[in-house]
Amino acid sequence: MQNLRDKLLKAGLVTEKQAQEAAREKRPPKNHREREATESAEEKQRREAFAAREAELAEERRKEAAKIAEARMQSERARRLRQIVESNRIDDPGASMFHYVRRSGKIGRLALGLETQKLLESGGAAVVEDPGSPDCAVVPAEAAKKIYQVDPHAIRFWHGPDKPIGFSDAGEG
């Protein structure tokens, strides 16, 4: 039985020279330099693709870690705000409505008593976002200062001594 090389030669599909070159290429490389030279482009491409994928995965892991850290920070900020609001909330339901601007730019209303409204107008109290509720809450000026340090955008109306916050900066942030 003949081998494939002999059959191809007999059929005239390859020449003797081509058959000898194929036999030479088949031989294993003798030394290290020859081995490096014969390393196929496919292997190099595979390595490059693997390195690129590793870099891509590392970048994805870094972005995910940054997202998680940001979520933790927001969660901590919301927890601190909720704590300040709950411990300093002024509950004075009344018949008259007090209007303020929400973070979304829409007008919000709170039913407040006359005394609380006077406090808001004089700067003795502020309307702040309550992370635990869809509505805002009224807190004293001292609590508003603490809230301002944690998240300045959580204050929706405050006619404070340093900076009046209300309609002039509505919709910012």
C-alpha positions in Angstrom: 0.0 0.0 0.0 1.4 3.4 -1.0 1.4 6.5 1.2 -0.4 9.7 0.3 2.8 11.4 -0.9 3.4 8.7 -3.4 -0.2 8.7 -4.6 -0.1 12.5 -5.1 3.2 12.2 -7.0 1.8 9.4 -9.2 -1.4 11.4 -9.9 0.7 14.4 -10.9 -0.9 16.7 -8.4 2.4 17.6 -6.7 6.0 17.7 -8.0 9.0 16.0 -6.4 10.3 19.4 -5.2 7.0 20.1 -3.4 7.0 16.7 -1.8 10.5 17.2 -0.4 9.6 20.7 1.0 6.6 19.2 2.7 8.7 16.5 4.2 11.2 19.1 5.4 8.5 21.2 7.0 7.2 18.1 8.8 10.4 17.5 10.7 10.5 18.8 14.2 12.7 21.8 14.8 16.2 20.9 16.0 17.0 23.8 18.4 15.3 26.5 20.3 15.6 29.2 17.7 14.0 27.0 15.1 11.2 26.2 17.4 10.5 29.9 18.1 10.6 30.6 14.3 8.1 27.8 13.6 5.7 29.0 16.3 2.6 29.5 14.3 0.9 32.8 13.9 -2.2 31.2 15.2 -0.6 30.5 18.6 0.6 34.1 18.8 -2.9 35.4 17.8 -4.4 33.1 20.5 -2.1 34.5 23.1 -2.8 38.1 22.1 -6.5 37.4 22.2 -6.2 35.8 25.6 -4.2 38.8 27.0 -6.8 41.3 25.5 -9.6 39.3 27.1 -7.8 39.3 30.4 -7.4 43.1 30.2 -11.1 43.5 29.3 -12.1 41.4 32.3 -9.9 43.4 34.6 -11.5 46.6 33.4 -15.0 45.2 33.9 -14.1 44.1 37.4 -12.7 47.6 38.2 -15.9 49.3 36.9 -18.1 46.9 38.8 -16.1 47.6 42.0 -16.5 51.4 41.4 -20.2 50.9 40.9 -20.5 48.9 44.2 -18.5 51.5 46.1 -20.8 54.3 44.7 -23.9 52.4 45.7 -22.5 51.9 49.2 -21.7 55.6 49.5 -25.3 56.5 48.3 -26.8 54.0 50.7 -24.7 55.4 53.6 -25.7 59.0 52.7 -29.4 58.0 52.5 -29.1 56.3 55.9 -27.5 59.3 57.5 -30.1 61.7 56.0 -33.0 59.4 57.2 -31.5 59.4 60.7 -31.2 63.2 60.9 -34.7 63.7 59.4 -36.4 61.2 61.7 -34.8 62.6 64.9 -35.5 66.2 64.0 -38.8 66.2 62.1 -41.3 68.9 62.9 -44.8 67.5 62.9 -47.3 70.4 62.7 -50.1 69.5 60.4 -52.3 72.4 59.4 -54.8 73.6 57.0 -52.7 75.9 54.9 -50.4 74.7 52.1 -46.7 75.4 51.8 -45.2 75.1 48.3 -41.7 74.1 47.5 -39.8 72.8 44.5 -38.9 69.1 44.3 -35.6 67.8 42.9 -37.4 66.8 39.7 -38.5 70.5 39.3 -42.2 69.8 40.1 -44.0 71.8 42.8 -44.6 69.9 46.0 -47.0 70.9 48.8 -47.0 70.3 52.5 -50.0 71.0 54.8 -48.4 73.0 57.7 -49.6 75.0 60.6 -49.1 78.7 60.8 -46.3 78.5 63.4 -44.2 76.1 61.2 -44.7 78.3 58.1 -43.4 81.3 60.0 -40.3 79.3 61.0 -39.7 78.4 57.4 -40.1 82.0 56.3 -37.7 83.3 58.9 -35.1 80.6 58.2 -35.6 78.7 61.5 -36.7 75.6 59.6 -36.1 74.0 56.3 -37.9 71.6 53.9 -35.7 68.6 53.2 -36.1 65.4 51.3 -36.9 62.4 53.4 -35.2 59.2 52.0 -37.7 57.0 53.8 -40.8 58.7 52.3 -41.9 60.1 49.0 -42.8 63.4 50.6 -40.5 66.0 52.1 -40.2 66.8 55.8 -39.7 70.0 57.8 -36.7 70.1 60.2 -35.1 72.9 62.3 -32.3 75.0 61.0 -29.6 73.1 63.0 -30.6 69.8 61.4 -30.7 71.5 58.0 -27.1 72.5 58.4 -26.1 68.9 59.1 -28.2 67.7 56.1 -26.5 70.4 54.0 -23.1 68.9 54.9 -24.2 65.4 54.0 -26.1 66.2 50.8 -26.7 69.9 49.7 -29.3 68.8 47.1 -31.5 67.2 49.7 -32.6 70.6 51.0 -35.5 71.7 49.0 -36.3 75.0 50.7 -34.3 76.9 53.4 -34.1 80.6 53.9 -31.0 80.2 55.9 -28.5 82.9 57.0 -25.7 81.8 54.7 -27.6 80.9 51.5 -31.2 81.0 50.8 -32.2 77.7 49.1 -35.5 77.5 47.3 -36.7 78.7 44.0 -33.4 80.2 42.8 -31.6 76.8 42.6 -34.5 74.5 41.8 -33.7 71.9 39.3 -29.9 72.1 39.8 -28.1 68.8 40.4 
